[in-house]
Amino acid sequence: MSKFKKGETSKPVIDKKIEISSSIKRKTELINKIECFEDIPSSLEMKKNAISQTSVHKWDDSDLNIISYSYNTAHAEHNLKYLNDLIDSIKNANHRLSQLLESERKDKGNSTARISQNEVNKLKIENEELRVALAEVYRAYMSLLDQCREDKEIDAAYRKLILSQAQILGRNRLWLVK
């Protein structure tokens, strides 16, 4: 004989239903509090710059007292009212975030960066210092190149001298010089 009659539900299943419903309510409250990107909890995954319904259903954070649940569970008959509130809060939060993004873009686009004459003078001085430093580096490079060429020429002259001395000494010692 079964433990439950037809239509009866066990206590753990009922508790899980209540926990999911309260999690949907809690998520709605948390999303309604979002005014800017800093207000978004770190455990909530964002898709681009918006909050998706799927990521909200998957959202799980024991510190915030919310759990994840499936799409079908959220759309169950006993959760429809809470789900509609959640969907509205997601739409409103996304609207607030998109307005915030637009205002930031306008602020960046409208602000023409004017720098003061003092800053211009500082930049000119820095530019001149960089030119002088570049000239010094170029001079040092050219000096190294000349020294390298001189070393090669000196080496070639020594080699010629040694080869000529070897020829004077005879063919028998030529193999030692090469």
C-alpha positions as CSV (number, residue, x, y, z in Angstrom):
1,M,0.0,0.0,0.0
2,S,1.4,3.4,-0.9
3,K,2.2,6.1,1.6
4,F,0.2,8.8,-0.1
5,K,-3.3,8.8,-1.6
6,K,-3.9,9.9,-5.2
7,G,-3.5,13.7,-5.4
8,E,-1.5,14.1,-2.2
9,T,2.0,15.6,-2.3
10,S,4.8,14.9,0.2
11,K,6.0,17.6,2.6
12,P,9.5,17.9,0.9
13,V,7.9,18.5,-2.5
14,I,5.6,21.2,-1.0
15,D,8.5,22.8,0.8
16,K,10.5,22.9,-2.5
17,K,7.5,24.6,-4.3
18,I,7.3,27.2,-1.6
19,E,11.1,27.8,-1.6
20,I,11.0,28.3,-5.4
21,S,8.1,30.7,-5.2
22,S,9.9,32.7,-2.5
23,S,13.1,32.7,-4.5
24,I,11.2,34.2,-7.5
25,K,9.8,36.9,-5.2
26,R,13.2,37.6,-3.8
27,K,14.8,37.8,-7.2
28,T,12.1,40.3,-8.2
29,E,12.9,42.4,-5.2
30,L,16.7,42.3,-5.9
31,I,16.3,43.2,-9.6
32,N,13.9,46.1,-8.7
33,K,16.8,47.6,-6.6
34,I,19.2,47.7,-9.6
35,E,19.8,51.3,-10.6
36,C,23.3,51.0,-12.1
37,F,25.8,48.3,-13.1
38,E,27.4,48.4,-9.7
39,D,24.1,47.3,-8.1
40,I,24.0,44.1,-10.0
41,P,25.0,41.2,-7.7
42,S,28.2,39.4,-8.9
43,S,26.4,36.0,-8.9
44,L,24.0,37.1,-11.6
45,E,25.4,36.5,-15.1
46,M,24.9,39.3,-17.5
47,K,24.5,38.8,-21.3
48,K,26.2,41.7,-22.9
49,N,24.7,44.7,-21.0
50,A,21.3,43.2,-20.2
51,I,19.7,40.9,-17.8
52,S,18.2,37.8,-19.4
53,Q,15.3,35.9,-18.1
54,T,17.2,32.6,-18.5
55,S,20.2,33.8,-16.4
56,V,17.8,35.0,-13.7
57,H,16.2,31.5,-13.6
58,K,19.7,29.9,-13.3
59,W,20.8,32.5,-10.7
60,D,21.7,30.8,-7.5
61,D,23.2,32.5,-4.4
62,S,22.9,31.2,-0.9
63,D,24.0,34.5,0.6
64,L,21.1,36.3,-1.1
65,N,18.8,33.4,-0.1
66,I,17.8,32.5,-3.7
67,I,17.9,29.3,-5.6
68,S,17.9,28.2,-9.3
69,Y,15.0,26.5,-10.9
70,S,14.0,25.4,-14.4
71,Y,12.1,27.4,-16.9
72,N,9.1,25.1,-16.6
73,T,9.0,25.4,-12.9
74,A,8.9,29.2,-13.2
75,H,6.0,28.9,-15.6
76,A,4.0,26.6,-13.3
77,E,0.5,27.7,-12.5
78,H,1.2,28.6,-8.9
79,N,4.2,30.8,-9.9
80,L,2.6,32.7,-12.7
81,K,1.8,35.9,-10.7
82,Y,5.4,35.9,-9.3
83,L,6.8,35.2,-12.7
84,N,4.9,38.1,-14.3
85,D,6.3,40.4,-11.6
86,L,9.8,39.0,-12.2
87,I,9.5,39.6,-16.0
88,D,8.4,43.2,-15.4
89,S,11.2,43.8,-13.0
90,I,13.7,42.4,-15.6
91,K,12.3,44.7,-18.3
92,N,12.4,47.7,-16.1
93,A,16.0,47.0,-14.9
94,N,17.1,46.5,-18.5
95,H,15.4,49.8,-19.5
96,R,17.2,51.7,-16.6
97,L,20.5,50.1,-17.6
98,S,20.1,50.9,-21.3
99,Q,19.3,54.6,-20.4
100,L,22.4,54.7,-18.3
101,L,24.5,53.4,-21.1
102,E,23.0,55.9,-23.6
103,S,23.7,58.8,-21.2
104,E,27.3,57.6,-20.7
105,R,27.7,57.4,-24.5
106,K,26.3,60.9,-24.9
107,D,28.6,62.3,-22.2
108,K,31.6,60.8,-23.9
109,G,30.5,62.0,-27.3
110,N,29.6,65.5,-26.4
111,S,32.6,66.3,-24.3
112,T,35.1,67.9,-26.5
113,A,38.4,67.6,-24.7
114,R,39.9,71.1,-24.5
115,I,43.3,71.3,-22.8
116,S,44.7,74.4,-21.3
117,Q,47.6,76.4,-22.6
118,N,49.7,75.2,-19.7
119,E,49.2,71.6,-20.6
120,V,50.0,72.4,-24.3
121,N,53.3,74.0,-23.1
122,K,54.1,70.9,-21.0
123,L,53.5,68.7,-24.0
124,K,55.7,70.9,-26.2
125,I,58.5,70.6,-23.6
126,E,58.1,66.9,-23.3
127,N,58.1,66.6,-27.1
128,E,61.4,68.5,-27.3
129,E,62.9,66.3,-24.6
130,L,61.9,63.2,-26.5
131,R,63.4,64.6,-29.7
132,V,66.8,65.3,-28.0
133,A,66.7,61.8,-26.4
134,L,66.0,60.3,-29.9
135,A,68.9,62.2,-31.4
136,E,71.3,61.0,-28.7
137,V,70.2,57.4,-29.2
138,Y,70.7,57.8,-33.0
139,R,74.1,59.2,-32.5
140,A,75.1,56.4,-30.2
141,Y,73.8,53.9,-32.7
142,M,75.8,55.4,-35.5
143,S,78.9,55.5,-33.3
144,L,78.5,51.8,-32.6
145,L,78.1,51.0,-36.3
146,D,81.3,52.9,-37.1
147,Q,83.2,51.1,-34.3
148,C,81.9,47.8,-35.6
149,R,83.0,48.7,-39.2
150,E,86.4,49.8,-37.9
151,D,86.8,46.5,-35.9
152,K,86.0,44.5,-39.1
153,E,88.5,46.5,-41.1
154,I,91.2,46.1,-38.5
155,D,90.5,42.4,-38.3
156,A,90.7,42.1,-42.1
157,A,94.0,44.0,-42.1
158,Y,95.4,41.7,-39.4
159,R,94.2,38.6,-41.4
160,K,95.9,39.9,-44.5
161,L,99.1,40.6,-42.6
162,I,99.1,37.1,-41.1
163,L,98.4,35.5,-44.4
164,S,101.2,37.4,-46.1
165,Q,103.6,36.3,-43.2
166,A,102.4,32.8,-43.7
167,Q,103.2,32.9,-47.4
168,I,106.7,34.2,-46.6
169,L,107.2,31.3,-44.1
170,G,106.2,28.8,-46.7
171,R,103.4,26.5,-47.7
172,N,104.1,24.1,-44.9
173,R,102.7,26.5,-42.2
174,L,99.8,27.9,-44.2
175,W,97.4,25.4,-42.9
176,L,98.0,26.6,-39.4
177,V,96.9,30.2,-40.3
178,K,93.6,29.5,-41.9
